[in-house]
Amino acid sequence: MALARLVERIERTLYVHYEDSFVYFFEPNFEALPPELLIKLFQYLNPSDRSAAALVCRSWYDAFRYIEFQRAVRLHIHDIEFVDNGHPLNKLMTSFRYFTDVRITKVVFGNKSEFWSEFGDGIEELTFDNCVIWKHKLVSILKYMPRLRRLHVLNCPDLFKAWKLIENTTVTWNLIMPELRHLSLARNNRFQDFHFDQLVQLAPQLDSLDVSECFSSIEARQRVLMLNHILEFVRTTCDRLRHLFLAGTPIDNVFLRGLADIRALSLRSLALMVCEKIPTNEPGIIDLLRAQTGLTHLDLSKSLALNDYALIQISRSIPQLETLILNRCWMITDYGITAIKSLVRLRHIDLTNCERITDAGLVGGLFTHNRRNVRKLYLGLLTNMSDAALTKVSFEFCDLVVLDLGGCSNSINDLSIQYIFYHMTKLQELNLDCCAKISDAGITGVNLEEKAFAIWDIELSFSIADLIGLRSLKLSGCYKITDYSFERCFNFKELKEISLARLLQISDHGIERLALGCPSLEVVDFSECRTITDRCIEIITKCEPRLTTLKLQNCTQITDKAIRHIVENCRVLRVLNIRGCINISSYAEKKLSAVKSLRYLHGTTPEVI
């Protein structure tokens, strides 16, 4: 439920009482609501809405600081000089908030900072992404975090280059983190066995390990040695290890064979990429799937060698499976997909870019009477799916929250999308990118050549306005959509993200209706919209106070005036893309330094803001 809807519901407590010809107005005192009631109401809001509600008054802010709400908020520090007297640390050091999730990206760590001693006690998840950090600095940071449960060290090559096996005795590694459960070393290619050993020794209770997208750019011999070392770790910790992620990491049948031979291993989550052709004798992936019968999450994305036989084995051996991701598994056909009809607990299905799947496989494997549990369905780039199959999707998956049909240009048309609007009213995220057959008639339900339902003299049609809880909508490349759709249907109070890239028939009239009807927009994409003008930018920046991301790539009609509107109206803008905007001068681009919140600028000049 959106913030606007929450306030509207509370305002209904205003009433009038007539007595002795006098009129009494009893206005609700919002700030006097009990904290227990506020916390219950705030549970219906998403994190960004709760942050906005926290600005109403002190009691609402106190409710916002409830620990479960704080766990949904992340502090992201990006590309700064990490010193206490610099921005933004000087502001954070004087605040009375605490953060349970901290992400640091593109930061060079230098002198000692009091930030970690001040906030470390409350941090439960910490991420270093593409940072320049050394072992002694990592140790000095982690020692302040007794409650840390999840540690991510992503793409930090300098850490492992400078970390030697034999070091100065002043650099000790005697730190123990009893609460640490998850360790991620994803996207690191250069760490060695002693690096791995010392990091996992931090966590005696470690039950989740992520080494995704590692060892792709090193010699084959070194990769085999590291995979064998990781396999030995899995073997020694098999009694407590429950989650293993190897997505994007090149592994062979020997590794899979070794993993399958660990009889005591009982995983709940598994992600890996099958690169080599599955052998007929002693296939490691097949034996592994047979052994891990307790899996609830299985990600086999980019497994180009995964075949129907493996999928049949999944269906037979893993009845508790709730998440099945087969993104870009090109070898899977209708025969394999038909087998997953027995997986009745599935809640998340991803078949994106499985190009061999047709209507026959979808009908046989997905469209069964027991799909009411599914909440997320990804069918993007299924070029062999027809509009009839999509109509069946809308009948069978009425409780979907996320639906991705991006690139399904053959199956999405004005009629088939009508059934989505009628049956899937709980949708929060809808991706229709590059579905070029959709027009205003399909979006609005007006002037359809064929009605969705027609019985005798009764004809019914539906519109996108029926998806009242929509939060993310992608319409990039749907070039037949015009201002008429925005003027008639776009009244989404909860909509946070909209993508209108390559829409060639929209103007400031439609943008004005969009901005007025969707006041909670945070991410707007107008890339390659040649009809977007300075007036459109003025409307969006004035009507959307929570705008954080604005993409204007190759919008050739916007000028320096648009930059002035951005500088004057945007207070929380973090990402701006103006590449290819040929009418914006370098002088105007430099003025964007006045937007203090701006973190990512994709501009036309090499200067850094």
C-alpha positions as CSV (number, residue, x, y, z in Angstrom):
1,M,0.0,0.0,0.0
2,A,1.4,3.3,-1.0
3,L,2.0,6.3,1.4
4,A,-0.7,8.3,-0.3
5,R,-3.2,5.5,0.2
6,L,-2.2,5.2,3.8
7,V,-2.7,8.9,4.5
8,E,-6.0,8.9,2.6
9,R,-7.2,6.0,4.8
10,I,-6.2,7.8,8.0
11,E,-7.9,11.0,6.9
12,R,-11.2,9.2,6.8
13,T,-11.3,9.4,10.6
14,L,-12.2,13.1,10.2
15,Y,-16.0,13.4,10.9
16,V,-18.7,15.9,11.7
17,H,-21.1,15.6,14.7
18,Y,-24.3,17.6,14.9
19,E,-25.6,18.7,18.3
20,D,-27.8,21.7,19.3
21,S,-27.3,23.2,15.8
22,F,-23.6,23.3,16.3
23,V,-21.1,21.6,13.9
24,Y,-18.1,20.0,15.5
25,F,-15.1,18.9,13.5
26,F,-12.9,16.3,15.1
27,E,-9.5,16.2,13.3
28,P,-7.2,13.3,13.8
29,N,-3.9,13.9,15.6
30,F,-1.5,11.9,13.5
31,E,1.5,12.4,15.6
32,A,-0.4,11.0,18.7
33,L,-1.0,7.6,17.1
34,P,0.5,4.8,19.3
35,P,3.9,3.6,18.1
36,E,2.6,0.0,17.9
37,L,-0.1,1.1,15.5
38,L,2.3,3.2,13.5
39,I,4.7,0.2,13.1
40,K,1.8,-2.0,12.0
41,L,0.7,0.6,9.4
42,F,4.3,1.1,8.2
43,Q,4.6,-2.6,7.4
44,Y,2.4,-2.1,4.4
45,L,4.8,0.5,2.9
46,N,7.9,-0.2,0.9
47,P,11.3,1.2,2.1
48,S,11.2,4.4,0.1
49,D,7.6,5.2,1.2
50,R,8.6,4.6,4.8
51,S,11.6,7.0,4.4
52,A,9.2,9.7,3.0
53,A,6.7,9.1,5.9
54,A,9.5,9.4,8.4
55,L,9.7,13.1,7.5
56,V,6.1,13.9,8.7
57,C,6.8,14.2,12.4
58,R,9.0,12.9,15.2
59,S,6.8,10.0,16.2
60,W,6.6,8.7,12.7
61,Y,10.4,9.0,12.5
62,D,10.7,6.9,15.7
63,A,8.4,4.3,14.1
64,F,10.6,4.3,11.0
65,R,13.6,3.4,13.2
66,Y,12.1,0.1,14.2
67,I,14.8,-2.6,13.7
68,E,13.0,-4.6,11.0
69,F,12.5,-1.4,8.9
70,Q,16.2,-0.5,9.3
71,R,17.2,-3.8,7.9
72,A,15.5,-2.9,4.7
73,V,17.6,0.3,4.3
74,R,21.1,0.3,2.9
75,L,23.8,2.9,3.4
76,H,25.7,3.1,0.1
77,I,28.9,5.1,0.1
78,H,30.3,5.5,-3.4
79,D,33.5,6.9,-4.8
80,I,34.6,9.2,-2.0
81,E,37.7,9.9,0.0
82,F,37.0,7.9,3.2
83,V,37.9,10.5,5.8
84,D,35.9,11.6,8.8
85,N,36.1,15.3,8.0
86,G,34.9,14.9,4.4
87,H,31.5,14.5,2.8
88,P,29.4,12.5,3.6
89,L,31.2,11.0,6.7
90,N,31.2,14.3,8.5
91,K,27.4,14.4,8.4
92,L,27.0,10.7,9.3
93,M,29.3,11.0,12.3
94,T,26.9,13.5,13.9
95,S,23.7,11.6,13.2
96,F,21.9,9.5,15.7
97,R,20.8,6.8,13.1
98,Y,22.3,3.4,12.9
99,F,22.7,1.2,9.8
100,T,22.5,-2.6,9.6
101,D,23.5,-2.8,5.9
102,V,26.5,-0.9,4.5
103,R,27.8,-1.0,1.0
104,I,31.1,0.6,0.0
105,T,31.9,0.9,-3.7
106,K,35.0,2.4,-5.5
107,V,36.5,3.7,-2.3
108,V,40.2,4.0,-1.6
109,F,40.8,3.5,2.2
110,G,43.5,5.5,3.8
111,N,43.9,6.8,7.3
112,K,42.0,5.4,10.3
113,S,38.3,6.5,10.5
114,E,36.1,6.6,13.6
115,F,33.1,5.7,11.4
116,W,33.5,2.0,12.0
117,S,33.9,2.3,15.8
118,E,30.8,4.5,15.8
119,F,28.5,2.4,13.7
120,G,30.1,-1.0,13.6
121,D,28.2,-2.5,16.5
122,G,24.9,-2.3,14.6
123,I,26.2,-3.5,11.2
124,E,24.9,-6.9,10.1
125,E,25.8,-6.9,6.4
126,L,28.9,-5.3,4.9
127,T,29.9,-5.1,1.2
128,F,33.2,-3.9,-0.3
129,D,32.8,-3.6,-4.1
130,N,35.7,-2.6,-6.3
131,C,37.5,-1.0,-3.4
132,V,41.2,-0.4,-2.8
133,I,41.7,-2.1,0.6
134,W,44.5,-4.0,2.3
135,K,44.5,-6.8,4.8
136,H,45.4,-4.7,7.8
137,K,42.6,-2.2,7.0
138,L,40.1,-5.1,6.5
139,V,41.0,-6.5,9.9
140,S,40.8,-3.0,11.6
141,I,37.3,-2.6,10.2
142,L,35.9,-6.0,11.0
143,K,37.0,-6.0,14.6
144,Y,34.3,-3.4,15.3
145,M,31.5,-5.6,14.0
146,P,30.5,-8.3,16.5
147,R,27.0,-8.8,14.9
148,L,28.2,-9.1,11.3
149,R,26.2,-11.9,9.6
150,R,27.0,-11.3,5.9
151,L,30.3,-10.2,4.4
152,H,30.8,-9.5,0.6
153,V,34.3,-8.8,-0.8
154,L,33.5,-8.2,-4.5
155,N,36.1,-7.4,-7.2
156,C,38.8,-6.2,-4.9
157,P,42.0,-7.4,-6.7
158,D,44.3,-5.0,-4.8
159,L,43.4,-6.8,-1.5
160,F,44.8,-10.1,-2.8
161,K,47.7,-8.7,-4.7
162,A,49.2,-7.1,-1.6
163,W,48.2,-10.0,0.7
164,K,51.3,-12.2,1.0
165,L,51.5,-15.7,2.5
166,I,54.4,-14.6,4.8
167,E,54.0,-11.1,6.1
168,N,55.2,-8.8,8.8
169,T,54.4,-10.2,12.2
170,T,52.7,-6.9,13.2
171,V,49.8,-7.8,10.9
172,T,48.0,-10.5,12.8
173,W,44.9,-12.5,11.8
174,N,43.4,-13.7,15.0
175,L,39.9,-12.3,14.5
176,I,36.9,-14.6,15.0
177,M,33.4,-13.5,14.0
178,P,30.9,-16.0,15.6
179,E,27.8,-14.4,14.0
180,L,29.1,-14.5,10.4
181,R,27.1,-16.9,8.3
182,H,27.6,-15.8,4.7
183,L,30.9,-15.0,2.8
184,S,31.0,-13.8,-0.8
185,L,34.2,-13.5,-2.8
186,A,32.3,-13.1,-6.1
187,R,34.1,-11.5,-9.2
188,N,37.6,-12.1,-7.7
189,N,40.0,-13.9,-10.0
190,R,43.3,-13.6,-8.1
191,F,42.7,-14.9,-4.6
192,Q,44.7,-18.0,-3.7
193,D,44.2,-20.9,-1.3
194,F,45.8,-19.2,1.7
195,H,43.6,-16.1,1.1
196,F,40.5,-18.3,1.1
197,D,41.6,-20.2,4.2
198,Q,42.2,-17.2,6.3
199,L,38.9,-15.6,5.3
200,V,36.8,-18.7,6.0
201,Q,38.5,-19.1,9.3
202,L,36.9,-15.8,10.4
203,A,33.5,-17.6,10.6
204,P,33.3,-20.9,12.5
205,Q,29.6,-21.0,11.9
206,L,29.7,-20.2,8.1
207,D,26.8,-21.9,6.3
208,S,26.8,-19.9,3.0
209,L,29.6,-19.4,0.4
210,D,29.6,-17.4,-2.8
211,V,32.4,-17.7,-5.3
212,S,30.4,-16.7,-8.4
213,E,32.2,-15.4,-11.5
214,C,35.6,-16.3,-10.2
215,F,38.7,-17.8,-11.9
216,S,37.6,-16.9,-15.4
217,S,40.8,-15.1,-16.5
218,I,43.5,-17.3,-14.9
219,E,45.4,-20.3,-16.2
220,A,43.5,-23.6,-16.3
221,R,46.0,-25.2,-13.9
222,Q,45.5,-22.5,-11.3
223,R,41.8,-22.7,-11.7
224,V,41.7,-26.4,-11.1
225,L,43.8,-26.1,-8.0
226,M,41.5,-23.4,-6.5
227,L,38.4,-25.4,-7.3
228,N,39.9,-28.5,-5.7
229,H,40.7,-26.3,-2.6
230,I,37.1,-25.1,-2.5
231,L,35.9,-28.6,-2.9
232,E,38.0,-29.7,0.1
233,F,36.5,-26.9,2.2
234,V,33.0,-28.1,1.2
235,R,33.9,-31.6,2.2
236,T,35.2,-30.5,5.7
237,T,32.2,-28.3,6.4
238,C,29.5,-30.4,4.8
239,D,27.7,-30.8,8.1
240,R,26.8,-27.1,8.3
241,L,27.1,-25.7,4.7
242,R,23.7,-25.1,3.3
243,H,24.1,-22.5,0.5
244,L,26.7,-22.7,-2.3
245,F,26.9,-20.3,-5.2
246,L,29.2,-20.9,-8.2
247,A,27.2,-19.1,-10.9
248,G,29.4,-17.9,-13.8
249,T,32.5,-19.8,-12.5
250,P,33.9,-22.3,-15.0
251,I,33.6,-25.8,-13.5
252,D,34.1,-29.2,-15.1
253,N,32.7,-32.6,-14.6
254,V,35.5,-33.6,-12.3
255,F,34.5,-30.9,-9.8
256,L,30.8,-31.8,-10.1
257,R,31.7,-35.4,-9.6
258,G,33.6,-34.6,-6.4
259,L,30.7,-32.5,-5.1
260,A,28.2,-35.3,-5.8
261,D,30.4,-37.7,-3.8
262,I,30.1,-35.7,-0.6
263,R,27.3,-37.8,0.9
264,A,26.8,-35.7,4.0
265,L,26.3,-32.5,2.0
266,S,22.7,-31.3,2.2
267,L,22.2,-28.0,0.5
268,R,19.2,-25.6,0.4
269,S,20.5,-23.3,-2.3
270,L,22.8,-24.1,-5.2
271,A,23.9,-21.9,-8.2
272,L,26.3,-23.2,-10.8
273,M,27.1,-23.0,-14.6
274,V,27.4,-26.3,-16.5
275,C,30.0,-25.5,-19.2
276,E,31.0,-28.9,-20.6
277,K,28.9,-31.4,-22.4
278,I,27.3,-33.8,-20.0
279,P,29.1,-37.1,-20.3
280,T,27.1,-40.4,-20.7
281,N,29.4,-42.2,-18.1
282,E,29.3,-40.9,-14.6
283,P,27.8,-37.5,-15.3
284,G,28.6,-35.3,-12.3
285,I,25.7,-32.8,-12.6
286,I,23.1,-35.7,-12.8
287,D,24.5,-37.4,-9.7
288,L,24.7,-34.1,-7.8
289,L,21.1,-33.3,-8.6
290,R,20.1,-36.8,-7.4
291,A,21.9,-36.3,-4.1
292,Q,20.6,-32.8,-3.2
293,T,17.0,-33.7,-2.7
294,G,16.5,-30.9,-0.2
295,L,17.2,-27.9,-2.5
296,T,14.7,-25.1,-2.5
297,H,16.7,-22.7,-4.7
298,L,18.4,-23.8,-7.9
299,D,20.1,-21.4,-10.3
300,L,21.6,-22.9,-13.5
301,S,21.8,-19.6,-15.5
302,K,24.1,-19.7,-18.7
303,S,24.4,-23.5,-18.5
304,L,24.8,-23.9,-22.2
305,A,25.4,-27.7,-21.8
306,L,22.4,-28.3,-19.6
307,N,20.0,-30.7,-21.4
308,D,16.5,-32.1,-21.0
309,Y,17.8,-35.2,-19.1
310,A,19.2,-33.0,-16.3
311,L,15.9,-31.1,-16.1
312,I,14.0,-34.4,-15.9
313,Q,16.3,-35.4,-13.0
314,I,15.6,-32.1,-11.3
315,S,11.9,-32.8,-11.5
316,R,12.2,-36.3,-10.1
317,S,14.7,-35.7,-7.3
318,I,14.0,-32.2,-5.9
319,P,10.2,-32.0,-5.0
320,Q,10.7,-29.1,-2.5
321,L,12.1,-26.7,-5.1
322,E,10.7,-23.2,-4.9
323,T,13.1,-21.2,-7.2
324,L,14.2,-22.6,-10.6
325,I,16.3,-20.3,-12.8
326,L,17.2,-21.5,-16.3
327,N,18.2,-18.2,-17.9
328,R,20.0,-18.8,-21.2
329,C,19.9,-22.6,-21.1
330,W,19.8,-23.0,-24.8
331,M,19.8,-26.8,-25.0
332,I,16.5,-27.2,-23.1
333,T,13.6,-28.1,-25.3
334,D,9.8,-28.8,-24.8
335,Y,10.6,-32.3,-23.7
336,G,12.6,-31.2,-20.6
337,I,10.2,-28.3,-19.7
338,T,7.2,-30.6,-19.7
339,A,8.8,-32.6,-16.8
340,I,8.7,-29.7,-14.4
341,K,4.9,-30.0,-14.0
342,S,5.6,-32.2,-11.0
343,L,7.3,-29.3,-9.1
344,V,4.2,-28.0,-7.4
345,R,6.0,-25.8,-4.9
346,L,7.6,-23.5,-7.4
347,R,7.3,-19.7,-6.6
348,H,9.9,-18.3,-8.9
349,I,10.4,-19.6,-12.5
350,D,12.9,-18.0,-15.0
351,L,13.0,-19.3,-18.6
352,T,14.4,-16.2,-20.1
353,N,16.1,-16.7,-23.5
354,C,15.5,-20.5,-23.6
355,E,15.0,-20.1,-27.3
356,R,14.0,-23.7,-28.1
357,I,10.9,-23.7,-25.9
358,T,7.6,-23.4,-27.7
359,D,3.9,-23.5,-26.8
360,A,3.9,-27.3,-26.4
361,G,6.5,-27.2,-23.6
362,L,4.9,-24.2,-21.8
363,V,1.4,-25.9,-21.9
364,G,2.8,-29.2,-20.7
365,G,5.2,-28.0,-18.0
366,L,3.9,-24.7,-16.7
367,F,0.1,-24.6,-17.3
368,T,-1.2,-27.0,-14.7
369,H,-3.8,-26.6,-12.0
370,N,-1.2,-26.3,-9.2
371,R,0.5,-23.0,-10.1
372,R,-1.2,-20.8,-7.6
373,N,2.0,-20.5,-5.6
374,V,4.0,-18.9,-8.3
375,R,4.8,-15.2,-7.7
376,K,7.6,-14.4,-10.2
377,L,7.6,-15.6,-13.8
378,Y,10.2,-14.6,-16.4
379,L,9.5,-15.5,-20.0
380,G,11.5,-12.9,-21.8
381,L,12.9,-13.5,-25.3
382,L,10.8,-16.6,-25.8
383,T,10.4,-15.9,-29.5
384,N,8.5,-19.2,-30.2
385,M,5.7,-18.4,-27.7
386,S,2.4,-17.5,-29.3
387,D,-0.4,-15.2,-28.2
388,A,-2.5,-18.2,-27.4
389,A,0.1,-19.5,-24.9
390,L,0.3,-16.0,-23.3
391,T,-3.5,-16.0,-22.9
392,K,-3.1,-19.3,-21.1
393,V,-0.4,-17.7,-18.8
394,S,-2.9,-15.1,-17.6
395,F,-5.4,-17.7,-16.7
396,E,-3.1,-20.0,-14.8
397,F,-0.9,-17.4,-12.9
398,C,-3.5,-15.1,-11.4
399,D,-1.4,-14.3,-8.3
400,L,1.8,-13.2,-10.0
401,V,3.7,-10.2,-8.6
402,V,6.4,-10.1,-11.2
403,L,5.9,-10.8,-14.9
404,D,8.7,-10.4,-17.5
405,L,7.7,-10.6,-21.2
406,G,10.5,-8.4,-22.6
407,G,11.3,-9.2,-26.2
408,C,8.2,-11.5,-26.7
409,S,7.1,-9.5,-29.8
410,N,5.4,-12.5,-31.4
411,S,3.0,-13.2,-28.5
412,I,2.2,-9.8,-27.1
413,N,-0.5,-7.9,-28.9
414,D,-3.5,-5.7,-28.0
415,L,-5.8,-8.6,-27.4
416,S,-3.5,-10.9,-25.4
417,I,-2.4,-8.1,-23.1
418,Q,-6.1,-7.5,-22.2
419,Y,-6.2,-10.9,-20.4
420,I,-3.1,-9.9,-18.4
421,F,-4.9,-6.8,-17.2
422,Y,-8.0,-8.7,-16.3
423,H,-6.5,-11.7,-14.5
424,M,-3.2,-10.5,-13.0
425,T,-4.4,-7.5,-10.9
426,K,-1.8,-8.2,-8.2
427,L,1.1,-7.4,-10.5
428,Q,3.8,-5.1,-9.1
429,E,6.4,-5.4,-11.8
430,L,5.6,-5.7,-15.5
431,N,8.2,-5.8,-18.3
432,L,7.0,-5.3,-21.9
433,D,10.2,-4.1,-23.4
434,C,10.3,-4.3,-27.3
435,C,6.7,-5.6,-27.5
436,A,6.2,-3.5,-30.6
437,K,2.6,-4.8,-31.4
438,I,1.1,-3.1,-28.3
439,S,-0.7,0.2,-29.1
440,D,-3.0,2.6,-27.2
441,A,-5.9,0.2,-27.9
442,G,-4.3,-2.6,-25.9
443,I,-3.2,-0.3,-23.1
444,T,-6.5,1.5,-22.7
445,G,-9.0,-1.1,-23.9
446,V,-10.5,1.6,-26.2
447,N,-11.1,1.0,-29.9
448,L,-10.1,-2.6,-29.9
449,E,-10.7,-4.5,-33.1
450,E,-11.7,-7.5,-31.0
451,K,-13.0,-7.3,-27.5
452,A,-11.5,-9.4,-24.7
453,F,-14.9,-10.8,-23.8
454,A,-18.0,-10.7,-26.1
455,I,-21.2,-12.6,-25.3
456,W,-24.3,-11.7,-27.2
457,D,-24.6,-7.9,-26.9
458,I,-22.2,-7.6,-23.9
459,E,-18.6,-6.6,-24.7
460,L,-15.9,-6.1,-22.1
461,S,-12.4,-4.7,-22.4
462,F,-9.8,-3.8,-19.8
463,S,-6.9,-1.4,-19.3
464,I,-3.6,-1.1,-17.5
465,A,-5.3,1.0,-14.9
466,D,-6.6,-2.2,-13.4
467,L,-3.1,-2.9,-12.1
468,I,-3.5,-0.5,-9.2
469,G,-0.5,-1.9,-7.3
470,L,2.0,-1.5,-10.1
471,R,5.5,-0.4,-9.0
472,S,7.7,-1.0,-12.0
473,L,6.7,-0.7,-15.7
474,K,8.9,-1.1,-18.7
475,L,7.6,-0.1,-22.1
476,S,10.8,0.6,-24.0
477,G,10.4,0.1,-27.8
478,C,6.6,0.0,-27.7
479,Y,6.6,2.8,-30.3
480,K,2.9,2.7,-31.1
481,I,2.0,4.1,-27.6
482,T,1.1,7.8,-27.6
483,D,0.0,10.5,-25.2
484,Y,-3.5,9.0,-25.2
485,S,-2.5,6.1,-23.0
486,F,-1.0,8.4,-20.4
487,E,-4.0,10.8,-20.4
488,R,-6.5,8.0,-19.9
489,C,-4.9,5.3,-17.8
490,F,-1.8,6.3,-15.9
491,N,-2.9,6.9,-12.3
492,F,-0.5,4.7,-10.3
493,K,0.2,6.1,-6.8
494,E,2.8,3.4,-6.1
495,L,4.7,3.4,-9.4
496,K,8.4,3.9,-8.7
497,E,10.1,3.0,-12.0
498,I,9.0,3.6,-15.6
499,S,11.0,3.0,-18.8
500,L,9.7,4.8,-22.0
501,A,12.9,4.5,-24.1
502,R,12.4,4.7,-27.9
503,L,8.8,5.9,-27.6
504,L,8.5,8.3,-30.6
505,Q,4.9,9.6,-30.2
506,I,4.9,11.1,-26.8
507,S,4.9,14.8,-26.0
508,D,4.8,17.2,-23.0
509,H,1.0,16.7,-22.8
510,G,1.3,13.0,-22.1
511,I,4.3,13.5,-19.8
512,E,2.3,16.0,-17.7
513,R,-0.6,13.5,-17.2
514,L,2.0,10.8,-16.4
515,A,3.7,13.0,-13.8
516,L,0.4,14.1,-12.2
517,G,-1.0,10.6,-12.0
518,C,2.2,8.9,-10.8
519,P,3.6,11.2,-8.0
520,S,6.0,8.6,-6.5
521,L,8.3,8.0,-9.5
522,E,12.0,7.6,-8.6
523,V,13.4,6.1,-11.9
524,V,12.5,7.6,-15.3
525,D,14.0,6.5,-18.6
526,F,13.4,8.6,-21.7
527,S,16.4,7.4,-23.7
528,E,16.2,7.9,-27.5
529,C,12.9,9.6,-27.3
530,R,13.3,12.2,-30.0
531,T,10.1,14.0,-29.0
532,I,11.2,14.8,-25.4
533,T,11.7,18.5,-24.9
534,D,12.9,20.9,-22.2
535,R,9.2,21.3,-21.2
536,C,9.0,17.6,-20.5
537,I,12.0,17.7,-18.2
538,E,10.6,20.7,-16.4
539,I,7.4,18.8,-15.7
540,I,9.1,15.7,-14.5
541,T,11.6,17.5,-12.2
542,K,8.9,19.7,-10.7
543,C,6.2,17.0,-10.2
544,E,8.5,14.1,-9.0
545,P,10.2,15.2,-5.8
546,R,11.6,11.7,-5.2
547,L,13.3,11.4,-8.6
548,T,16.7,9.6,-8.1
549,T,17.5,8.4,-11.7
550,L,16.8,10.2,-15.0
551,K,18.0,8.8,-18.3
552,L,18.0,11.1,-21.3
553,Q,20.5,9.4,-23.6
554,N,20.2,10.6,-27.2
555,C,17.3,12.9,-26.5
556,T,18.4,15.4,-29.2
557,Q,15.8,18.1,-28.5
558,I,16.7,18.9,-24.9
559,T,19.0,21.9,-24.4
560,D,20.7,23.8,-21.6
561,K,17.3,24.9,-20.4
562,A,16.7,21.3,-19.3
563,I,19.9,21.3,-17.2
564,R,18.6,24.4,-15.5
565,H,15.4,22.7,-14.6
566,I,17.3,19.7,-13.2
567,V,19.6,22.0,-11.1
568,E,16.6,24.0,-9.7
569,N,14.2,21.1,-9.0
570,C,16.1,17.9,-8.2
571,R,17.1,17.4,-4.6
572,V,17.7,13.7,-4.4
573,L,18.9,12.9,-8.0
574,R,21.7,10.4,-8.0
575,V,22.0,9.1,-11.6
576,L,21.8,11.3,-14.7
577,N,22.5,10.1,-18.3
578,I,22.7,12.9,-20.9
579,R,25.1,11.2,-23.4
580,G,24.2,12.0,-27.0
581,C,22.3,15.1,-26.1
582,I,24.0,17.2,-28.7
583,N,22.3,20.5,-27.8
584,I,23.6,20.5,-24.3
585,S,26.8,22.6,-23.9
586,S,29.7,21.7,-21.8
587,Y,29.2,25.0,-19.9
588,A,25.7,23.9,-18.9
589,E,26.9,20.4,-18.0
590,K,29.4,21.8,-15.5
591,K,26.5,23.5,-13.7
592,L,25.3,20.0,-12.6
593,S,27.9,20.2,-9.8
594,A,25.2,22.2,-8.0
595,V,23.2,19.0,-7.6
596,K,24.8,17.9,-4.3
597,S,23.1,14.4,-4.4
598,L,24.4,13.5,-7.9
599,R,26.7,10.5,-7.8
600,Y,26.7,9.1,-11.4
601,L,26.9,11.5,-14.4
602,H,27.0,10.0,-17.9
603,G,27.7,13.1,-19.9
604,T,29.3,14.3,-23.1
605,T,32.4,15.9,-21.6
606,P,35.3,14.1,-19.8
607,E,35.1,16.4,-16.7
608,V,34.2,14.6,-13.5
609,I,31.5,16.3,-11.4
